Amino acid sequence: MPENAALWLPSKRGALMIGAAPYSAPRAGEIVVRAHAVAINPVDRLMLTIGDIIMPWIEYPFVLGSDVAGEVAAVGDGVARFRVGDRVLGHAVGSDKQRNSAAEGAFQTYVVILAHMASPIPDTLSFEAACVLPLGLSTAACGLFQKDFMALRPPSAAPDPSGETVLIWGGSTSVGSNAIQLAVAAGYDVIATASPHNFDYVKRLGASLVFDYRSKAVVADIIAALRGRRLAGALAIGLGSASACIDIMGACEGPRFVALATPAASFDDVPAGRDRLQRLLPAVARMLAGNLHLGARAAAKRVRTKFIWGSSLLGNEVGPMIYETFLPAALTAARFVAAPDPLIVGHGLDVIPTAFERQRQGVSARKLVVTL
């Protein structure tokens, strides 16, 4: 049996520690991936400080992490898509309430992945580049395609134009980079926001128009650009994005729906230990006030909103739609690119806590990656 090691979170708000981990054989519908690269997401870092609030069901000790790429080490019953040795990327969903499994956390040597949440990758795509995709891709897909969100047409190799436009606020982010490509692959025109130095990057991904989200006139400028168009929905990524998207949707033709990918307040400055309550309580107050403000604003403009849970597609048709039907061929044909580019910060599980701090300081149009 292979020897496994993991970066453990031993208890809520505990200190991360590297230690031996059980090797879990795949059950029906699962594969085991020998991880070669993992990517860092904000939720991984926040689990150290507010994990007991955002995911109170977690059973400790636990293994964090969602984004992984590597080689298939074992295949469970009923899985015909993969063989041992295949190069794959996968969305590790251990922290989802439906799974709640340390064996399905990405930050370990051998990771259990649901087969329908994994995709083969071509030889031309490195593990480091491939691992940037899963959570950003899943979050974007939830907001765009789930029936309780925008319910857009599925992506395909040769989509017919829908005649509708999708607004992606935060186009250079991990979620935004994937959302732009998915919406274009589904036949929608995309208008996005970004910093000016990322305009060309966002346009290469498929956005037809890009606006500076910091501009005081950005909302008015986007409304003017959308005049005469039907807006299929908006995906709001980043602090302040929800309010702007609500204002835009309220002034345009279309179903008036905003998918929310970012909470109404930041918890980045909340520590795990000393002074936690002094920082946590104001952040919670800002969150509650922000939610009330957004709710009132949306109601006044007759706009519906809903917050995305990035792993909810594991239990509906969108997971297989993306990871089985669309992504494998799209990656092979280079119709879909792994974005944003990886920024490799080091090798080994012990580097991951350093990567957390690097991410907290801010990363633009890149995603932090650790090789294993």
C-alpha beads as a LAMMPS data file, in Angstrom:
LAMMPS data file: protein, C-alpha beads

372 atoms
371 bonds

1 atom types
1 bond types

-500.0 500.0 xlo xhi
-500.0 500.0 ylo yhi
-500.0 500.0 zlo zhi

Masses

1 110.0

Atoms # bond

1 1 1 0.000 0.000 0.000
2 1 1 1.435 3.438 -0.920
3 1 1 2.683 5.689 1.863
4 1 1 0.690 8.878 2.126
5 1 1 1.500 12.213 3.759
6 1 1 -0.734 15.242 4.263
7 1 1 -0.787 18.812 5.500
8 1 1 -3.197 18.432 8.398
9 1 1 -5.411 21.023 10.048
10 1 1 -5.660 19.203 13.399
11 1 1 -8.483 21.266 14.901
12 1 1 -10.498 24.382 14.216
13 1 1 -8.090 27.330 14.138
14 1 1 -5.246 24.909 14.804
15 1 1 -1.687 25.120 13.479
16 1 1 -1.050 23.270 10.219
17 1 1 1.226 20.259 10.540
18 1 1 2.663 17.692 8.133
19 1 1 2.164 14.066 9.062
20 1 1 1.393 10.585 7.840
21 1 1 -2.071 10.044 6.410
22 1 1 -4.038 6.885 5.656
23 1 1 -4.027 5.765 2.051
24 1 1 -7.682 5.528 1.016
25 1 1 -8.523 3.110 -1.775
26 1 1 -11.121 4.420 -4.241
27 1 1 -14.725 3.392 -3.836
28 1 1 -17.210 3.076 -6.674
29 1 1 -17.200 6.213 -8.805
30 1 1 -13.879 7.449 -7.411
31 1 1 -10.239 7.589 -8.466
32 1 1 -7.069 8.138 -6.463
33 1 1 -4.664 10.738 -7.847
34 1 1 -0.966 10.903 -7.048
35 1 1 -0.701 14.682 -6.706
36 1 1 2.088 16.450 -8.588
37 1 1 0.845 20.032 -8.230
38 1 1 -1.765 21.832 -6.135
39 1 1 -3.078 25.387 -6.333
40 1 1 -4.015 27.759 -3.532
41 1 1 -7.471 29.318 -3.171
42 1 1 -8.593 32.021 -0.704
43 1 1 -10.969 29.599 1.015
44 1 1 -8.019 27.337 1.918
45 1 1 -6.379 30.172 3.815
46 1 1 -9.607 31.345 5.437
47 1 1 -10.287 27.851 6.774
48 1 1 -7.477 28.441 9.291
49 1 1 -9.303 31.375 10.871
50 1 1 -13.053 31.132 10.160
51 1 1 -13.437 27.541 9.001
52 1 1 -15.682 26.763 11.941
53 1 1 -18.020 29.529 10.732
54 1 1 -18.101 28.935 6.971
55 1 1 -17.956 25.129 7.161
56 1 1 -19.139 24.125 10.639
57 1 1 -19.658 20.496 9.565
58 1 1 -15.930 19.804 9.097
59 1 1 -14.667 16.912 11.198
60 1 1 -11.107 17.415 12.436
61 1 1 -8.332 16.556 11.846
62 1 1 -8.850 17.583 8.242
63 1 1 -6.940 18.030 4.978
64 1 1 -7.631 21.227 3.057
65 1 1 -7.283 21.968 -0.643
66 1 1 -9.432 21.775 -3.783
67 1 1 -7.122 22.106 -6.814
68 1 1 -4.953 19.160 -7.825
69 1 1 -3.289 17.704 -10.900
70 1 1 -1.334 14.460 -11.134
71 1 1 -1.459 10.836 -12.236
72 1 1 -4.189 8.298 -11.602
73 1 1 -2.911 5.787 -9.034
74 1 1 -6.062 3.674 -8.642
75 1 1 -9.541 3.400 -10.139
76 1 1 -12.746 2.466 -8.329
77 1 1 -15.570 0.217 -9.485
78 1 1 -17.685 1.531 -12.329
79 1 1 -15.098 4.044 -13.534
80 1 1 -14.378 3.508 -17.232
81 1 1 -12.998 6.963 -18.154
82 1 1 -9.629 6.565 -16.444
83 1 1 -6.781 4.110 -16.191
84 1 1 -3.795 3.972 -13.858
85 1 1 -1.141 6.343 -15.160
86 1 1 -3.507 8.804 -16.836
87 1 1 -2.616 12.477 -16.414
88 1 1 -5.566 14.323 -14.849
89 1 1 -6.778 17.396 -13.028
90 1 1 -9.458 17.152 -10.380
91 1 1 -11.638 19.162 -8.042
92 1 1 -11.124 17.665 -4.585
93 1 1 -14.432 18.168 -2.791
94 1 1 -13.651 16.818 0.668
95 1 1 -14.755 20.027 2.376
96 1 1 -18.215 19.960 0.795
97 1 1 -20.942 19.078 3.298
98 1 1 -21.999 16.103 1.166
99 1 1 -18.492 14.582 1.414
100 1 1 -16.778 15.894 4.588
101 1 1 -13.772 13.651 3.984
102 1 1 -10.111 14.310 4.781
103 1 1 -9.190 11.691 2.165
104 1 1 -10.661 14.062 -0.452
105 1 1 -8.557 17.100 0.456
106 1 1 -5.956 18.146 -2.134
107 1 1 -3.026 18.891 0.184
108 1 1 -1.681 15.339 0.396
109 1 1 0.267 12.895 -1.721
110 1 1 -2.659 10.636 -2.677
111 1 1 -6.027 12.344 -3.158
112 1 1 -9.425 10.686 -3.599
113 1 1 -11.381 12.413 -6.391
114 1 1 -14.907 11.792 -7.635
115 1 1 -14.467 10.510 -11.194
116 1 1 -17.071 12.916 -12.566
117 1 1 -15.121 15.836 -11.041
118 1 1 -11.897 14.966 -12.879
119 1 1 -10.700 15.477 -16.434
120 1 1 -7.826 13.997 -18.426
121 1 1 -5.264 16.563 -19.529
122 1 1 -3.210 16.538 -22.739
123 1 1 0.541 15.915 -22.687
124 1 1 1.051 19.526 -23.764
125 1 1 -0.422 20.802 -20.480
126 1 1 1.841 20.684 -17.426
127 1 1 0.564 19.611 -14.029
128 1 1 1.468 23.074 -12.716
129 1 1 -0.719 24.778 -15.324
130 1 1 -3.565 22.258 -15.077
131 1 1 -4.012 22.525 -11.325
132 1 1 -5.054 26.193 -11.507
133 1 1 -8.403 25.199 -12.999
134 1 1 -10.680 23.131 -10.751
135 1 1 -12.235 25.399 -8.096
136 1 1 -12.272 28.503 -10.298
137 1 1 -13.764 26.472 -13.134
138 1 1 -16.356 24.833 -10.878
139 1 1 -17.385 28.124 -9.280
140 1 1 -17.801 29.786 -12.680
141 1 1 -19.768 26.802 -14.000
142 1 1 -22.118 26.835 -11.002
143 1 1 -22.950 30.495 -11.535
144 1 1 -23.385 30.205 -15.286
145 1 1 -25.075 26.841 -15.827
146 1 1 -26.884 25.610 -12.719
147 1 1 -30.660 25.762 -13.022
148 1 1 -30.948 27.879 -9.872
149 1 1 -28.461 30.434 -11.251
150 1 1 -28.176 31.783 -14.838
151 1 1 -29.084 28.436 -16.433
152 1 1 -27.173 29.263 -19.609
153 1 1 -26.924 26.857 -22.516
154 1 1 -24.104 24.312 -22.055
155 1 1 -20.670 24.994 -23.568
156 1 1 -19.760 23.163 -26.769
157 1 1 -17.120 22.950 -29.503
158 1 1 -19.109 25.029 -31.998
159 1 1 -21.795 27.036 -30.187
160 1 1 -24.484 28.934 -32.051
161 1 1 -24.619 32.613 -31.021
162 1 1 -27.265 33.109 -28.333
163 1 1 -27.759 36.794 -29.062
164 1 1 -27.306 37.508 -25.351
165 1 1 -24.524 39.032 -23.265
166 1 1 -23.021 37.952 -19.937
167 1 1 -21.333 40.427 -17.590
168 1 1 -18.268 39.096 -15.728
169 1 1 -17.167 41.564 -13.046
170 1 1 -13.613 40.561 -12.130
171 1 1 -12.521 39.027 -15.413
172 1 1 -8.843 38.544 -14.527
173 1 1 -9.538 36.527 -11.374
174 1 1 -9.414 32.747 -11.306
175 1 1 -13.214 32.500 -11.410
176 1 1 -13.475 35.262 -13.986
177 1 1 -10.857 33.747 -16.293
178 1 1 -12.857 30.534 -16.428
179 1 1 -16.260 32.228 -16.603
180 1 1 -15.290 34.246 -19.675
181 1 1 -14.165 31.145 -21.548
182 1 1 -17.185 29.085 -20.506
183 1 1 -19.685 31.767 -21.482
184 1 1 -18.032 32.263 -24.878
185 1 1 -18.003 28.476 -25.404
186 1 1 -21.748 28.498 -24.727
187 1 1 -22.363 31.112 -27.419
188 1 1 -22.663 34.275 -25.320
189 1 1 -20.975 37.631 -25.824
190 1 1 -18.987 38.660 -22.753
191 1 1 -18.410 42.083 -21.245
192 1 1 -15.905 42.083 -18.371
193 1 1 -14.139 44.342 -15.915
194 1 1 -10.466 44.296 -14.938
195 1 1 -7.541 46.564 -14.168
196 1 1 -6.213 48.285 -17.309
197 1 1 -2.976 46.269 -17.229
198 1 1 -5.098 43.097 -17.555
199 1 1 -7.307 44.307 -20.432
200 1 1 -5.370 42.414 -23.118
201 1 1 -5.339 39.252 -20.991
202 1 1 -9.111 39.340 -20.517
203 1 1 -9.707 39.992 -24.223
204 1 1 -7.510 37.021 -25.156
205 1 1 -9.799 34.860 -23.030
206 1 1 -12.754 35.980 -25.143
207 1 1 -14.261 39.167 -23.679
208 1 1 -15.433 41.521 -26.421
209 1 1 -15.340 44.628 -24.211
210 1 1 -13.411 45.303 -20.994
211 1 1 -13.925 48.167 -18.556
212 1 1 -11.787 49.501 -15.696
213 1 1 -13.615 48.485 -12.530
214 1 1 -11.965 51.355 -10.636
215 1 1 -13.406 54.028 -12.917
216 1 1 -16.051 56.223 -11.273
217 1 1 -18.056 56.038 -14.484
218 1 1 -17.771 52.280 -14.984
219 1 1 -21.407 51.442 -14.163
220 1 1 -22.749 54.156 -16.468
221 1 1 -20.279 53.164 -19.189
222 1 1 -21.318 49.494 -19.060
223 1 1 -25.020 50.379 -19.092
224 1 1 -24.405 52.511 -22.177
225 1 1 -22.486 49.682 -23.868
226 1 1 -25.342 47.281 -23.156
227 1 1 -28.012 49.514 -24.641
228 1 1 -29.983 47.457 -27.161
229 1 1 -28.584 44.165 -25.872
230 1 1 -30.239 41.480 -23.764
231 1 1 -28.204 40.627 -20.680
232 1 1 -28.398 36.938 -19.681
233 1 1 -26.988 37.599 -16.218
234 1 1 -23.998 38.866 -14.282
235 1 1 -21.286 37.122 -12.284
236 1 1 -19.986 39.357 -9.475
237 1 1 -16.433 38.632 -8.297
238 1 1 -14.609 40.821 -5.775
239 1 1 -15.563 43.236 -3.009
240 1 1 -17.982 45.873 -4.271
241 1 1 -18.864 43.900 -7.372
242 1 1 -22.347 42.880 -6.257
243 1 1 -23.682 46.410 -5.844
244 1 1 -22.336 47.478 -9.241
245 1 1 -23.762 44.414 -10.972
246 1 1 -27.174 44.942 -9.367
247 1 1 -27.237 48.518 -10.653
248 1 1 -26.308 47.380 -14.163
249 1 1 -28.788 44.508 -14.244
250 1 1 -31.545 46.788 -12.995
251 1 1 -31.026 49.106 -15.951
252 1 1 -30.850 46.461 -18.696
253 1 1 -33.076 44.044 -20.552
254 1 1 -32.936 40.419 -19.458
255 1 1 -33.705 38.113 -16.537
256 1 1 -32.066 40.436 -13.955
257 1 1 -29.999 37.868 -12.096
258 1 1 -26.616 38.291 -10.369
259 1 1 -24.551 35.277 -9.278
260 1 1 -22.423 36.259 -6.280
261 1 1 -18.948 34.743 -5.937
262 1 1 -17.578 37.000 -3.165
263 1 1 -18.960 37.690 0.334
264 1 1 -20.066 41.207 1.242
265 1 1 -17.101 41.717 3.600
266 1 1 -13.505 40.540 3.856
267 1 1 -12.258 38.296 6.665
268 1 1 -8.602 38.471 5.577
269 1 1 -7.490 40.346 8.707
270 1 1 -9.123 37.968 11.198
271 1 1 -6.389 35.988 13.032
272 1 1 -6.722 32.465 14.380
273 1 1 -5.527 33.295 17.900
274 1 1 -5.044 36.475 19.909
275 1 1 -7.385 39.395 19.126
276 1 1 -9.589 37.109 17.026
277 1 1 -12.892 38.343 18.443
278 1 1 -11.796 41.973 18.181
279 1 1 -11.313 41.492 14.428
280 1 1 -14.041 38.912 13.823
281 1 1 -17.010 40.770 15.307
282 1 1 -16.579 43.912 13.155
283 1 1 -16.108 41.733 10.067
284 1 1 -19.316 39.840 10.827
285 1 1 -21.116 43.152 11.388
286 1 1 -19.861 44.424 8.031
287 1 1 -21.024 41.201 6.419
288 1 1 -24.526 41.444 7.876
289 1 1 -24.834 45.126 7.005
290 1 1 -23.535 44.452 3.508
291 1 1 -26.043 41.661 2.960
292 1 1 -28.914 43.840 4.140
293 1 1 -27.800 46.655 1.864
294 1 1 -27.499 44.364 -1.148
295 1 1 -30.855 42.763 -0.432
296 1 1 -32.579 46.137 -0.278
297 1 1 -30.781 47.383 -3.395
298 1 1 -31.662 44.241 -5.352
299 1 1 -35.318 44.381 -4.274
300 1 1 -35.600 48.032 -5.267
301 1 1 -34.257 47.258 -8.743
302 1 1 -36.125 43.943 -9.077
303 1 1 -32.889 41.971 -9.380
304 1 1 -32.464 38.437 -8.037
305 1 1 -29.163 37.409 -6.426
306 1 1 -27.754 34.161 -5.117
307 1 1 -24.390 33.220 -3.608
308 1 1 -22.407 30.478 -5.368
309 1 1 -21.141 27.448 -3.464
310 1 1 -18.271 26.327 -5.687
311 1 1 -18.630 22.575 -5.156
312 1 1 -22.425 22.298 -5.476
313 1 1 -22.054 20.993 -9.042
314 1 1 -20.779 17.682 -7.652
315 1 1 -24.389 16.652 -7.059
316 1 1 -26.079 17.841 -10.240
317 1 1 -25.761 17.687 -14.023
318 1 1 -23.240 20.543 -14.246
319 1 1 -20.325 18.525 -12.827
320 1 1 -20.394 15.863 -15.577
321 1 1 -21.251 18.557 -18.156
322 1 1 -17.962 20.312 -17.443
323 1 1 -15.498 17.599 -16.409
324 1 1 -16.719 14.760 -18.621
325 1 1 -18.414 16.280 -21.676
326 1 1 -16.761 19.654 -22.274
327 1 1 -13.329 20.052 -20.708
328 1 1 -11.343 17.017 -21.956
329 1 1 -11.854 17.758 -25.662
330 1 1 -11.654 21.527 -25.147
331 1 1 -8.239 21.245 -23.466
332 1 1 -6.930 18.846 -26.098
333 1 1 -8.029 21.153 -28.928
334 1 1 -6.776 24.253 -27.051
335 1 1 -10.266 25.749 -27.251
336 1 1 -10.070 26.236 -23.489
337 1 1 -6.874 27.350 -21.766
338 1 1 -5.738 26.834 -18.198
339 1 1 -5.983 30.302 -16.715
340 1 1 -4.769 32.262 -14.924
341 1 1 -1.102 31.367 -15.347
342 1 1 0.512 29.464 -12.460
343 1 1 3.008 31.185 -10.199
344 1 1 5.062 28.379 -8.650
345 1 1 6.098 29.281 -5.119
346 1 1 8.000 26.125 -4.157
347 1 1 7.979 22.368 -3.731
348 1 1 6.543 20.279 -0.908
349 1 1 3.657 20.355 1.540
350 1 1 5.677 22.550 3.897
351 1 1 5.575 25.417 1.366
352 1 1 1.773 25.678 1.406
353 1 1 1.514 27.862 4.573
354 1 1 3.989 30.307 3.003
355 1 1 1.839 30.340 -0.123
356 1 1 -1.185 31.240 2.021
357 1 1 0.553 34.382 3.265
358 1 1 1.759 35.246 -0.241
359 1 1 -1.807 35.019 -1.483
360 1 1 -3.162 37.155 1.337
361 1 1 -0.865 39.951 0.165
362 1 1 -2.497 39.874 -3.267
363 1 1 -1.925 38.221 -6.655
364 1 1 -3.048 39.629 -10.013
365 1 1 -3.968 37.416 -12.992
366 1 1 -1.887 34.548 -11.547
367 1 1 -2.615 31.608 -9.274
368 1 1 -0.166 30.320 -6.681
369 1 1 0.951 26.734 -7.199
370 1 1 3.006 24.304 -5.117
371 1 1 4.575 21.213 -6.652
372 1 1 4.586 17.887 -4.797

Bonds

1 1 1 2
2 1 2 3
3 1 3 4
4 1 4 5
5 1 5 6
6 1 6 7
7 1 7 8
8 1 8 9
9 1 9 10
10 1 10 11
11 1 11 12
12 1 12 13
13 1 13 14
14 1 14 15
15 1 15 16
16 1 16 17
17 1 17 18
18 1 18 19
19 1 19 20
20 1 20 21
21 1 21 22
22 1 22 23
23 1 23 24
24 1 24 25
25 1 25 26
26 1 26 27
27 1 27 28
28 1 28 29
29 1 29 30
30 1 30 31
31 1 31 32
32 1 32 33
33 1 33 34
34 1 34 35
35 1 35 36
36 1 36 37
37 1 37 38
38 1 38 39
39 1 39 40
40 1 40 41
41 1 41 42
42 1 42 43
43 1 43 44
44 1 44 45
45 1 45 46
46 1 46 47
47 1 47 48
48 1 48 49
49 1 49 50
50 1 50 51
51 1 51 52
52 1 52 53
53 1 53 54
54 1 54 55
55 1 55 56
56 1 56 57
57 1 57 58
58 1 58 59
59 1 59 60
60 1 60 61
61 1 61 62
62 1 62 63
63 1 63 64
64 1 64 65
65 1 65 66
66 1 66 67
67 1 67 68
68 1 68 69
69 1 69 70
70 1 70 71
71 1 71 72
72 1 72 73
73 1 73 74
74 1 74 75
75 1 75 76
76 1 76 77
77 1 77 78
78 1 78 79
79 1 79 80
80 1 80 81
81 1 81 82
82 1 82 83
83 1 83 84
84 1 84 85
85 1 85 86
86 1 86 87
87 1 87 88
88 1 88 89
89 1 89 90
90 1 90 91
91 1 91 92
92 1 92 93
93 1 93 94
94 1 94 95
95 1 95 96
96 1 96 97
97 1 97 98
98 1 98 99
99 1 99 100
100 1 100 101
101 1 101 102
102 1 102 103
103 1 103 104
104 1 104 105
105 1 105 106
106 1 106 107
107 1 107 108
108 1 108 109
109 1 109 110
110 1 110 111
111 1 111 112
112 1 112 113
113 1 113 114
114 1 114 115
115 1 115 116
116 1 116 117
117 1 117 118
118 1 118 119
119 1 119 120
120 1 120 121
121 1 121 122
122 1 122 123
123 1 123 124
124 1 124 125
125 1 125 126
126 1 126 127
127 1 127 128
128 1 128 129
129 1 129 130
130 1 130 131
131 1 131 132
132 1 132 133
133 1 133 134
134 1 134 135
135 1 135 136
136 1 136 137
137 1 137 138
138 1 138 139
139 1 139 140
140 1 140 141
141 1 141 142
142 1 142 143
143 1 143 144
144 1 144 145
145 1 145 146
146 1 146 147
147 1 147 148
148 1 148 149
149 1 149 150
150 1 150 151
151 1 151 152
152 1 152 153
153 1 153 154
154 1 154 155
155 1 155 156
156 1 156 157
157 1 157 158
158 1 158 159
159 1 159 160
160 1 160 161
161 1 161 162
162 1 162 163
163 1 163 164
164 1 164 165
165 1 165 166
166 1 166 167
167 1 167 168
168 1 168 169
169 1 169 170
170 1 170 171
171 1 171 172
172 1 172 173
173 1 173 174
174 1 174 175
175 1 175 176
176 1 176 177
177 1 177 178
178 1 178 179
179 1 179 180
180 1 180 181
181 1 181 182
182 1 182 183
183 1 183 184
184 1 184 185
185 1 185 186
186 1 186 187
187 1 187 188
188 1 188 189
189 1 189 190
190 1 190 191
191 1 191 192
192 1 192 193
193 1 193 194
194 1 194 195
195 1 195 196
196 1 196 197
197 1 197 198
198 1 198 199
199 1 199 200
200 1 200 201
201 1 201 202
202 1 202 203
203 1 203 204
204 1 204 205
205 1 205 206
206 1 206 207
207 1 207 208
208 1 208 209
209 1 209 210
210 1 210 211
211 1 211 212
212 1 212 213
213 1 213 214
214 1 214 215
215 1 215 216
216 1 216 217
217 1 217 218
218 1 218 219
219 1 219 220
220 1 220 221
221 1 221 222
222 1 222 223
223 1 223 224
224 1 224 225
225 1 225 226
226 1 226 227
227 1 227 228
228 1 228 229
229 1 229 230
230 1 230 231
231 1 231 232
232 1 232 233
233 1 233 234
234 1 234 235
235 1 235 236
236 1 236 237
237 1 237 238
238 1 238 239
239 1 239 240
240 1 240 241
241 1 241 242
242 1 242 243
243 1 243 244
244 1 244 245
245 1 245 246
246 1 246 247
247 1 247 248
248 1 248 249
249 1 249 250
250 1 250 251
251 1 251 252
252 1 252 253
253 1 253 254
254 1 254 255
255 1 255 256
256 1 256 257
257 1 257 258
258 1 258 259
259 1 259 260
260 1 260 261
261 1 261 262
262 1 262 263
263 1 263 264
264 1 264 265
265 1 265 266
266 1 266 267
267 1 267 268
268 1 268 269
269 1 269 270
270 1 270 271
271 1 271 272
272 1 272 273
273 1 273 274
274 1 274 275
275 1 275 276
276 1 276 277
277 1 277 278
278 1 278 279
279 1 279 280
280 1 280 281
281 1 281 282
282 1 282 283
283 1 283 284
284 1 284 285
285 1 285 286
286 1 286 287
287 1 287 288
288 1 288 289
289 1 289 290
290 1 290 291
291 1 291 292
292 1 292 293
293 1 293 294
294 1 294 295
295 1 295 296
296 1 296 297
297 1 297 298
298 1 298 299
299 1 299 300
300 1 300 301
301 1 301 302
302 1 302 303
303 1 303 304
304 1 304 305
305 1 305 306
306 1 306 307
307 1 307 308
308 1 308 309
309 1 309 310
310 1 310 311
311 1 311 312
312 1 312 313
313 1 313 314
314 1 314 315
315 1 315 316
316 1 316 317
317 1 317 318
318 1 318 319
319 1 319 320
320 1 320 321
321 1 321 322
322 1 322 323
323 1 323 324
324 1 324 325
325 1 325 326
326 1 326 327
327 1 327 328
328 1 328 329
329 1 329 330
330 1 330 331
331 1 331 332
332 1 332 333
333 1 333 334
334 1 334 335
335 1 335 336
336 1 336 337
337 1 337 338
338 1 338 339
339 1 339 340
340 1 340 341
341 1 341 342
342 1 342 343
343 1 343 344
344 1 344 345
345 1 345 346
346 1 346 347
347 1 347 348
348 1 348 349
349 1 349 350
350 1 350 351
351 1 351 352
352 1 352 353
353 1 353 354
354 1 354 355
355 1 355 356
356 1 356 357
357 1 357 358
358 1 358 359
359 1 359 360
360 1 360 361
361 1 361 362
362 1 362 363
363 1 363 364
364 1 364 365
365 1 365 366
366 1 366 367
367 1 367 368
368 1 368 369
369 1 369 370
370 1 370 371
371 1 371 372
